[in-house]
């Protein structure tokens, strides 16, 4: 009897002890601060410090600093001797539209003319899909102001006007919605994220059978890219997708605010128009294809194509409007325009033949690698042309923020470049970056 009571008392004591332990652990979890909580507190503290120490910079319209209407218009009969190159530009990057090759042009031009870029240190995005952190950017703003904004962000006109120098040219790039949607679908891992699409013999058909449901189940990373993503990038909010009046007003607004909307299917023509608008040199428009914009549309049925257009009806309406406008602008140009387009096409062919020996297999989903010819292994233009946008952002960030970056960030950039170099030997390497950061030194082996 005593033994039974002893065993009961022991089990009762152990149960009480376990309950007390669980209560203690729960209390510790509720009161302790994990790494995420500490990061959020630090971010809140930093933001509070910015509000406390940085006086607000008010954007006020000043007629004396306004530019004439001709500044924002594409000349139909350009006279290079009568214009001066424009240095301030805003390129709204849309997703999966070929912007990597186009932004390479802007990165090269900015570095060549020592211009300043709007960016968070070493970041390709500016808070996408949220708003730009204006206080953070204003705190980092150079004395000469910002010249180029070409990182991923959503379009908000007043944000751009507030942060950029006066006379900034607004431009963006659109692609046919079917090809753009298929590119997003294949390059953002939609099939992998939506597991039920993997075993299906036609994942497009399965997705389009119930697109609303599948989109709602997607992660935040791809949610905004699965329907009318170009319109979303340009500022149209999802609740307005079914509001015809709001959509029409949105397209009119984009038409007013952007001075030139490039079209991927007319890229060479678009770039010549951009060159005329900015008064740049034609050689500065040369580009190399940095990714395979796979023609997925060639393998789909007419029924699937129509369903994609229906699902992305706003993007199609946006694209159709600016495609027609681009055709109209082209028809109004002088005879030299078509000669310039032909010359740009030939320059692209000549640069590729002169610089690169062969094209490497695709890496990172849809990226293209190149190898340099031995005669051009030290040619910086050939190297920069094939350098991806993430690495370009790192290189520019190292120069623009080199006194503010911790050694760990610099090491991260070096490792990133060395890893990509295996897939794309023609790109910039760490020694090229080191020469820019330390023009009076040469890197030793440990630094490489």
N, C-alpha and C positions, 0 to 999 in steps of 0.2 A: 504493500500500500504506500509506504513511504517512498519507495523507488518510483512508483507511478506519479506521485505528487512532485517528486524532484524533476522527473523528465518533463512534466507539464509546465512546471515553473521555468525550466530552462528554455523550452520552446516559446513560452510566453515572453520571457525576457528578450530572446533573440528577435521575436516579432516586433516588440516595442523598439528595440535598438535599430532594426531595419527601417521602421517608419520614421524614427528620428533622423536617421542618416538620409533618407530620401527627402525629408523636409529641408534638411541642411543643404543638400545638393541643389534642390530647387531654388532655395534662397540665394545661393551663390550664383547660380545661372542668371537669376533675375537682376541681381545687383552688380555683378561683375560686367566689365566692358570688354567685348571681344575686339578683334582687329577691325572688323567692319564698323563697329560703333566708334572706335577711336578715330578711324579715317573720316567718318561723317562729322565728328566733333571738330577735327582739325580743319576740314573744309569749311564748316560753318564759322569757325574762328577766323580763318583767312578771309572769308567773305565779309565778316563784320569789320575786320581790320581795314579792308579795302574801302568800305563805306565810310569808315571813320577818318581815314588818312587821305583819301583821294577826293579832291573837290570835284563835283559833277561838271562834266564838260557839255555845255549846252550847244546843240546845233541850231544856229540861227541863220535864216536866209539873209544873205547880204547881196543886194543888187549889184554893188560895185565889184563883187567877185564872181558874178555870173558869167557864163560863157555864151557867146552868140549861138544861134540855132545851127549855123553851119558847122560848128565844132562837133556836133553829134550826127551829122548827115554823111552818107556815103557819096563822095563826089563821082559824078557820072563821067567826067572828063578830067581825071586827076593830073595835077602838075606837081611832080616831086619837088621842083625848085620853089614852089609857092607855099608848101606846107612844112610843118615841123612835126617830128614824131611825138605822139602822145605817150605819156608814161604811166597814166593812171587808168586801171581797168579792173572790172569785176566780172569773173566768169563763174556763173552758177553751174556747178557740176551736177548733172543728172546721172543716175545709175545705169550702168551697162549700155552706154551710148557711144563709146569710143573716146571718152574724155581723157583717158590716160595719154593717148598720143597727142591730143591737142594741148593739154596742160604742159606737156614736155616743151612745147614751143614757148610758153609763157615762163616756165622755169629757166630756160636757156636765156631768154631775153632779159629777164630780171637779174640773173647773175652777171651777164655781160655788161649791164649798165648800172650795176651796184644798187638795185632798187630794193625796197623793203617789202616783205610779204606779210599779210595778215595770217597769223597762225599761232596756235598754242605751241610751246616748244616741242618739236619733234612729232607733232600730231597731224595726221592727214585730215581729221574731222574738226569742225568747230561746233561741238555740242549737238551734232545731228542725232535725232530729228528735233531737238529742242532749239532754243534761241541761243544766239551768241552771248557769251559773258562779256558785256561791253566794258565793265569796270576793269576786268583782268586785261583786256586788250589795250585799253587806254593807259593802264599803268605801264605796259611794255612798249607803248608807241614811241618810235624814234622821233627826234626833233623835226625831221623833214616830213613826218606823217607816213601813212601807208600808201604804197603804190599799186600793189597787186593783191587781189583776193581771189584765190582759185582753189581753196580747200573745200571739202564737202560741208555744206550747210543748207538749211532751208531758206528760201528767199523771203526776206522782210526788207522792203525798200528803205524804211527809215533807219534800220540798223546799218545798212550799207552807207547811206548818206552821212550818218553820224560818224562812222569810223574811217571813211575814205577821204582822200583829198578832193578838192573841188575839180569839176570837169571829168569825173570818172566815167568811162564808157561801160555800159551794161551789156553783157552778152551771155549766151548759153548755147546748148547743143541738144537737138532732138533727133530721135531715131524712129523708124517705123515701129508702131506699137507691137506688132506681132513678133518681129525679130527681137525687140527689146524685152518683151515678156519672156520669150523662150530663153534668152540669154540669162535673165534673172533666175528662171526656173532651174537651169542647168548649172549655173556657176555659184549659186548661193545655197546649194545643198537642200533644195526643197524636197527632193525624193528621199533623202536620208532623214530629214527631220520629220516628215510625214511617213511613218513606217508603213502604213497601209498602202502607200503608193509603190513601194519597192517591188512586191511580187506581181503587180499588175502589168499585163503585157503592153498597155498603153497608158503611162502615167498622166499624160496630158488629158486624155479622155476621162480618166478617173477624177482628176482634179476639177475639171470643168463640169463634171456631172453635179457637183455640189461645192462650188468654189467658196460660197459664203461660210459654210461650216468649217472647211479646211483652213481658210484664212483666219478665222476666229481662234483656231487651235494652234496657230503658229506662234513662234517666239517673237519677242519684241524686235530681235535683230532683222527679221525678214517681213514682219507684218505689213509695214508700210510699202514694201516693194512688190507685193503680189497683185495689186490692182491700181491702175492709173498712177504709177509711181512717179512719172515725169511731172504730172500735174501736182502731185503732193510735194515733190521737191521744189516746185515753183510757187508753193504757198497755199494751194487749195486744200482745205481741211476735209477729212473723210466724211463728216456728216453732210457736206454740201454736194456729194457725188450724185445724189438723186434730185438735186434742185437745178432745173434747167436754167432758170434766171441767174442763179449764182454762178453757174458754169460759164454762161455767156459773158457776164460781167468780169469774171476772172480772166478769160481770154483777152477781152478788151484791155484790162488792166496790164497784163503782161505785154501786150502790143504797145501800150503807152510807155511803159517803164524800161523796156529793153531796146537798145538802139540797133542790135543785130542778133537774130536768132539763127545760128548755124544749123545745117541739116546734114546728118551723117551721109545719107545717100548722095548728097551733092557737096562732099567735103572740100574738094579742091576749089570748086567755085566759091564756096563759103569762105574759105581761107583767103582767097584773092580779094573778096569783098572786105574782109576784116583787115587785110593789109592796106587796102585803100582808105578805109575808115581811120586807121591808126597812123597812116603815113609811115609804115615800116618798109623794110627792104624785102623783096620776094624771097631771097635766100633764107631769111629768118622764118619763113613759113614751112620749110622742109620738115618732114616728119617720117618716122619709121613706125610700122605697125608693131605695137607692143603686146597685143593680145589677139587671140583668134576670136573674132566676133562670129563664131560658128554660124553658118547658114542653116540653123536648125529648121527653118521654115520650109526648106526643100523636101523634108521627109514627112511633113504632116499633110493630112487630107484637107480638102476645101471646107469640110464641115468643122474640123477643129480650128482652122484659121478663122472662120466666121465667129465661132464661139469665143475665141480670144479677143476678137474685135469688139464683140458685144460686152465682154467682161471689162474691157479697157476702152469703153466708148468715149470717155472724156479725153484720154490721151490721144485717141484717134482724131477727135475733133480739134484738139490743140495742134497736133502734127499737121493735119490737113490744112488748117488755116495758115500756118507758117511755111509749109511747103509751097503753097500757092503764092504766098507773098515773096518767097525766095525766087521763084520762077519769074515773077513780075519784075523784081529788082534786077535780075540777070538780063532780062529782055531790054532794060533801059540803059544798060552799060554801052560804052563805045566799042569799036572794033578791037582795040588793044586788049580789052578784057579777056577775050577768048584766046588771044595770043599768050597772055599771062597765065591763064589756066593751063594751056598746053606746055608752057615753059616750066611751071611748077611740077606737073606730072613727070616731065623729063628730068628735072632736078632730083626728084625722089628716086627715080630709077638709077640715075648716075651715082648718087650718094650711096645707095645700097650696093651697087656693083663695085664701087671704089673702096668702100669701107669693109664690107663683110664677106667672109669666105663661104660660110654656110649658115643655115638656120638650124637651131637645136630643137630637140623634142619639147613639147609643151610641158610646163611645170606649173605648180600652184593652180591647177584647174584649167586656166586658159592663157597663161603667159607664154610669150615666145622668147627664146634665147638666141643669141647670135655669137659667132666667133669672128674676131678681127683678122683681116689680112696682115701678114707680117709687116708689110710696108706702112701700115697705118696703126700699129699697135700702141703708139704713143699719141695718136690724134685725139684730142679732147672732144672735138665735135662729134666724131664717130662714136666715142664712148658715151657721151651725154645723150645722144639720140636714142640709144637702146636702154638707158637706165630707167627703171620703173618709178612710178610716182611716189611710192613710200620711201625709197632710197633718196629721191630728189628732195623730198620733204626733210629727211634727216640731214642731208648735206647742207641745205639752206639753213635749217635750224641750228646746226653746229656753228655756222658762221654768224648768224644773226643773234644767237644767244650764248655764244661760247664762254662768256664771262659769268654766266648764270647757271650753267649746267653742272651737275655733280659728275665726278669721274665715272660713276656707274652708268650714267646715260651715254657717255662717250664710248665706253666699253661695249655697251649694248649695240650701238650703231656699227662699231667695227665688226662685231661678231655677225650681225645681220648681213652686212655687205660681204663678208667672207663666205657665208653660207650660200647666198644667192649667186655669188661668182661661179660656183660649181655648175649652175644651170645656165648662166648667162655670162660667159667669159668676156664678152665685149663691153659690159657695163663698167662704170667707174669703179675703181678699187680704192682701198683705204689710203694707199700712198698718194693718190690724186687729191683726196680730201685733206690729208696732212699737209700737203704743199700749200693749199689755200689757207689753212689755219695758221701755219708756221712758215711763211715764205722765206725766212732767212735760215731755216734749218732743213736737214734731211733726216727722215725717220730711220732709226736703226731697226734691226731684225725683231727685237722684242716689241717695238711699237707697231710693226706691221702685223 
